[in-house]
Every structure is written in structure tokens, then in C-alpha cells.
Amino acid sequence: MKQKLLGFFILFLITFSEAQTTRYIYETTVNPDSINLVSTVVERTFLDVKGDQSVFISENKLIKDSLFASFKPEEKEARKKGEKDFSKPVNKKHFEPTYFDYFITKSIPEQKVYYYDKVGEKQIYYKEDRPVKWEITNESETQNGYQAQKALASFGGRIWTAWFTKEISVSDGPYKFSGLPGLIVKLEDDKGDYKFDLVKKITIKNSFQEPIRPDAKESTRVDFHSDRAALELEFMKNRKSIAESNGAGMQNFGGSGRHGGGMGRMNNGMGGMQGGGHRGAGSGMRGDGMDGRNNNFSMQSTGNINVPSDMGNQNPIELK
């Protein structure tokens, strides 16, 4: 089964890299905490369509990923040669947090949807097992500049209202939503917590692409959070082991002379700070709109990037 999925993803990447990419840009409004009625947050999300494949990803994730990738030697060389575009990544050392810190791929004709995440460098994914069942109404009106028709669906514990247009013959939409006879140009849930408005359509040269690793962890929707938590625990243990190993090495190095002892003491202080960092990272993982965690733990050691504070998302996009 895993080999079949891996083959599908490889085929997906080949197809996705050869066709022209049309990017549909959605202004996405999120209510972070429906209980405390805090101010809504707005970020842009992208639906990149190539042929019969698509990827849903947020702009803030693209910026974050491109910044971290730029610290890798091979990515630095690629950037010098102008091979990366993303049309166009923001060239700055600060990025905003995102409520969509993952990406979703779709095979549009077959309505196959895959949810992709990452813990450190370890990928984890699952195939969505709940097809969206739409009730198409006869109601139509202009939405975001397109003549659109209304459809309703129950998904993830919310009732969703979608407006789709046949003017764009792409049976797709933001997040996991697809399957209507046209592109979704507006989507919102019954609680008013999530809203997607199509604001722009562009053609780009280089869209988001992430190789599917042979060791990617295959999960299921039901087991996904427990499998991801296990990967997080493994990741934190590995980081702690590396930090302790580096600390021991520094102490041995600083064992001779007054200066060496000072380095050893300084290292003990740094080790304490690192330990505190690990505990802090473990307390609030990531705000991905799925489980209310904030994925800032993998960013803590990068001193050249301004990492935003924990978003503390308490309002996941899927309630069940």
C-alpha cells in the first residue's frame, strides 16, 4: 500500500512540475478563538493548479519554508542561480505565523485528497477518507466578480456554504474542498470562523514543490494526531540528546585552565537555556487549523530569523 502511495506522489510531482501553474489566491479570514471572541486574523492561501493536480498551501508557510530552506547550502546555490521563484517569496527575515502550517494535494478527477505535514525533517501524511457530499441549490448570484451558484456540505463538524463558478472549469477549491462543477470562489462555515474569498488569479513559473521522502510516515486520518505526537516526542528526544552531547563535548574541551573552566560554566548556562527551550517547545506545538498546536519548536535555534510568538489557536478548522 505504501509503495502504491509513494508511486502516486512521484507521479504527482512529475505531472505537477511539467504543466503550467495557475494560482488562485484566497483572502482567508480566521476567528482564532470563538469562545473569547478575539479579533479575526487574515492571511492569504493559495490553490495552485497544474493539469489535473492541485496543491493548497498558505502564503505564510511558503515564506517560512523558503526562509528556512535558504539556510541549506544546496538551496543557497539554487537561489543564486534563480531556480526558486514561488512567485514571489518575500525576501525578509520576519514571517507571520499561519493557521495552515501544512499542505494538501489533490488529484482532481479522482477526488483523492492527501494531507501533508512535517515534524522536523520527517514527513507524515494521510489520505482523506471522507468525500465531501455537496447539496447544490438553485440559488445563484455574483460572488467575488464571478457568476456563482450556491452549494452546501457538512464536513469536519461544520456546515459549509460554497459559491462555485462554471466560468472557471476547475472542480476544486481551498483546503480539502472540491467536487463541484466549477471552482469555489467563496467558502465559509456556519459559525463564521473560517472564510475563503477568491481575490486574484495569476500564472506563475515555479510553484511549491516538496519531494516525497522514502521514509515519509504513512498514517490515517483517525490515527494522525497520535502518530504525529509520537514523531514529535522522537524529535524532541533527538534534539535533547544532541544538546546534551554538545554540552558534554564543550565541558571536556573547557576542562583545562581558567578560560576553559569559564567556557564549561558558560556552556552549562547555555545547556539550561536549551533545556528550557525544549520544554517551551513541547508545551505548544502548532496552529495548523487542525489540532490547535503551534509548530514553532523547529524554529527556535535559528538566530537570524524573527520567530513570531505562539498563536495559541483554539479554534481548529475541523471540529471532529
C-alpha positions in Angstrom: 0.0 0.0 0.0 2.8 2.4 0.9 4.6 1.7 -2.3 1.5 2.5 -4.3 1.1 5.8 -2.5 4.7 6.6 -3.0 4.3 5.9 -6.7 1.3 8.1 -6.8 3.2 11.0 -5.2 6.1 10.6 -7.5 3.7 10.7 -10.5 2.1 13.7 -8.9 5.3 15.6 -8.7 6.3 14.8 -12.3 3.0 15.9 -13.6 2.9 19.0 -11.4 6.4 20.1 -12.4 5.8 19.9 -16.2 2.4 21.7 -16.6 1.7 25.4 -16.3 0.6 26.6 -12.9 -2.4 28.7 -12.3 -2.5 30.1 -8.8 -5.9 31.1 -7.2 -5.3 33.4 -4.3 -7.8 33.4 -1.5 -8.1 36.1 1.3 -8.7 33.8 4.2 -10.3 35.1 7.4 -9.9 33.0 10.6 -11.5 33.6 14.0 -8.7 32.2 16.3 -10.9 31.7 19.4 -14.6 31.6 19.1 -15.1 31.4 22.9 -13.2 34.6 23.8 -14.3 36.5 20.6 -10.8 37.8 19.8 -10.2 39.7 16.6 -10.1 37.8 13.4 -6.9 37.1 11.5 -6.5 37.4 7.8 -3.9 35.6 5.7 -3.6 34.6 2.1 -3.9 31.0 1.0 -3.0 29.6 -2.5 -4.6 26.9 -4.6 -2.0 26.0 -7.3 -3.5 24.0 -10.2 -1.4 22.2 -12.8 -3.3 20.0 -15.2 -5.4 17.7 -13.1 -3.4 18.1 -9.9 -3.5 20.8 -7.2 -1.8 22.0 -4.0 -3.4 24.1 -1.3 -0.9 26.0 0.9 -0.7 29.3 2.8 1.5 32.2 1.7 2.9 32.4 5.3 4.0 28.8 5.2 5.7 29.3 1.8 7.6 32.3 3.2 8.7 30.4 6.3 9.7 27.3 4.3 11.6 29.3 1.7 13.5 31.2 4.5 14.5 28.0 6.3 15.4 26.4 3.0 17.7 29.3 2.3 19.9 28.2 5.2 20.7 24.9 3.5 23.8 25.0 1.2 22.1 23.5 -1.8 19.2 25.9 -1.5 21.6 28.9 -1.3 23.2 27.8 -4.6 19.7 27.4 -6.2 18.7 30.9 -5.1 21.9 32.3 -6.5 21.0 30.7 -9.8 17.4 32.0 -9.6 15.9 28.5 -9.7 13.4 29.2 -6.9 10.6 31.6 -7.5 7.3 30.8 -5.7 6.1 34.0 -7.4 7.4 35.6 -5.4 8.8 34.8 -1.9 9.2 37.7 0.4 12.9 38.5 0.9 12.9 39.3 4.6 13.9 37.7 7.9 10.5 38.0 9.6 7.4 36.0 8.8 3.9 35.8 10.1 2.5 32.7 11.8 0.0 30.7 9.9 -3.1 28.7 10.7 -2.4 26.4 7.8 1.1 25.1 8.5 0.7 22.1 6.2 -0.2 21.5 2.6 -2.9 19.5 0.9 -2.6 17.8 -2.5 -5.5 16.7 -4.7 -5.9 14.5 -7.8 -8.9 16.4 -9.2 -10.5 13.8 -11.5 -10.4 11.0 -8.9 -11.1 13.4 -6.0 -8.2 12.0 -4.0 -7.1 14.3 -1.2 -3.8 14.0 0.8 -3.0 16.0 3.9 0.8 16.6 4.4 2.6 17.7 7.5 6.2 17.6 8.9 7.9 17.2 12.2 11.4 18.5 11.9 12.6 16.8 8.6 10.2 13.9 9.0 7.2 13.9 6.7 3.8 12.5 7.8 0.7 12.2 5.6 -2.7 10.6 5.3 -5.4 10.2 2.7 -8.7 11.9 3.4 -11.3 9.2 3.8 -14.5 11.3 3.9 -15.6 12.6 0.5 -17.4 15.9 0.6 -21.1 15.4 -0.2 -22.5 18.6 -1.8 -26.1 19.7 -2.0 -26.2 22.1 -5.0 -29.0 24.6 -4.8 -30.7 26.7 -7.5 -29.6 29.9 -5.8 -27.1 32.0 -7.8 -25.6 35.5 -7.6 -22.4 37.3 -8.2 -19.6 36.5 -5.8 -16.1 38.0 -6.0 -16.6 39.1 -9.6 -18.0 35.7 -10.9 -21.5 34.5 -11.5 -21.7 31.8 -8.9 -24.1 29.1 -7.6 -24.6 28.1 -4.0 -23.8 24.6 -2.6 -23.9 23.2 1.0 -22.0 20.5 2.7 -21.4 19.1 6.2 -17.7 18.4 6.8 -15.5 18.2 9.9 -18.2 19.2 12.3 -19.2 22.4 10.4 -21.8 23.2 7.8 -20.1 24.9 4.8 -21.6 27.2 2.2 -19.7 27.3 -1.1 -20.2 29.5 -4.1 -18.7 28.0 -7.2 -18.5 29.3 -10.7 -18.7 27.4 -14.0 -16.7 30.3 -15.6 -13.6 28.5 -14.3 -13.9 24.9 -15.2 -11.8 23.5 -12.4 -13.6 21.2 -9.9 -11.6 22.3 -7.0 -11.4 24.8 -4.1 -9.5 25.8 -0.9 -8.5 23.3 1.8 -9.9 19.8 1.2 -12.9 21.0 -0.7 -13.5 20.0 -4.3 -16.0 18.1 -6.4 -18.3 20.9 -7.6 -18.8 21.6 -11.4 -16.6 24.7 -11.2 -14.1 26.5 -9.0 -15.1 27.5 -5.5 -14.8 31.4 -5.3 -16.2 31.8 -1.8 -16.4 29.4 1.1 -17.5 29.9 4.7 -18.7 27.8 7.7 -21.9 28.2 9.6 -20.1 29.5 12.7 -18.4 32.4 10.9 -15.0 31.1 12.0 -13.4 30.4 8.5 -14.0 32.3 5.3 -12.2 32.0 1.9 -12.7 34.6 -0.7 -11.1 34.3 -4.2 -9.4 37.7 -4.8 -6.9 37.0 -7.7 -5.9 34.6 -10.4 -2.3 34.5 -11.7 0.0 32.3 -13.7 3.3 31.5 -12.0 6.5 30.0 -13.2 7.6 28.0 -10.1 5.0 26.7 -7.7 5.5 25.0 -4.4 7.2 21.6 -4.7 8.3 19.3 -1.9 9.9 15.9 -2.6 8.1 12.9 -1.1 10.7 11.3 1.1 11.1 7.5 1.0 10.8 7.4 4.9 7.7 9.5 5.0 5.3 8.3 7.7 2.0 7.0 6.3 -0.8 7.5 8.7 -4.6 7.6 8.6 -7.0 10.4 9.5 -8.1 8.7 12.7 -4.5 7.9 13.9 -2.9 11.0 12.5 -2.6 13.1 15.7 -1.3 10.2 17.8 1.3 9.3 15.1 2.3 12.9 14.8 2.7 13.2 18.6 5.0 10.1 18.5 7.1 11.8 15.9 7.3 15.0 18.0 8.4 13.0 21.0 11.1 11.3 19.0 12.2 14.6 17.5 12.4 16.3 21.0 14.4 13.3 22.4 16.9 13.5 19.5 17.3 17.3 20.0 17.8 16.8 23.7 20.4 14.0 23.1 22.3 16.2 20.6 22.2 19.2 23.0 23.5 17.0 25.9 26.2 15.6 23.7 27.3 19.0 22.6 27.3 20.2 26.1 29.4 17.3 27.3 31.9 18.0 24.5 32.2 21.6 25.4 32.7 20.8 29.1 35.5 18.4 28.2 37.1 21.0 26.0 36.9 23.6 28.7 38.4 21.3 31.4 42.0 22.9 31.3 42.9 26.3 32.5 40.8 29.2 33.8 39.5 30.2 30.4 38.4 26.6 29.7 36.6 26.4 33.0 34.8 29.5 32.1 33.7 28.0 28.9 32.4 25.0 30.7 30.4 27.1 33.1 29.1 29.2 30.2 28.1 26.0 28.4 26.2 24.8 31.5 24.2 28.0 31.3 23.5 27.6 27.7 22.5 24.0 28.2 20.0 25.2 30.8 18.6 27.7 28.3 18.4 24.9 25.7 16.6 22.7 28.1 14.1 25.4 28.8 13.6 25.9 25.1 12.7 22.3 24.7 10.2 22.4 27.4 8.7 25.5 26.0 8.5 24.0 22.5 6.8 20.9 23.9 4.1 23.0 25.6 2.6 24.4 22.4 3.3 22.9 19.1 1.5 24.4 16.2 -1.5 26.3 14.9 -2.4 24.4 11.8 -6.1 24.7 12.0 -6.3 21.0 12.8 -5.4 20.5 16.4 -4.5 23.8 17.9 -0.8 23.4 18.2 1.9 25.9 17.2 4.8 24.5 15.2 7.5 26.9 16.4 9.7 24.3 18.1 11.6 23.6 14.9 12.5 27.3 14.5 13.9 28.1 18.0 17.6 27.5 17.1 17.7 29.9 14.1 19.0 33.1 15.5 18.8 35.1 12.2 15.0 34.8 11.8 12.4 36.7 13.8 10.1 34.0 15.0 6.6 35.1 15.9 5.0 34.2 19.2 2.7 31.2 19.7 -0.6 31.8 18.1 -2.4 29.7 20.5 -5.0 28.5 18.1 -8.0 27.2 20.0 -10.4 27.0 17.0 -9.5 24.2 14.6 -11.0 24.1 11.2 -12.1 20.5 11.7 -14.1 20.0 15.0 -14.4 16.3 14.5 
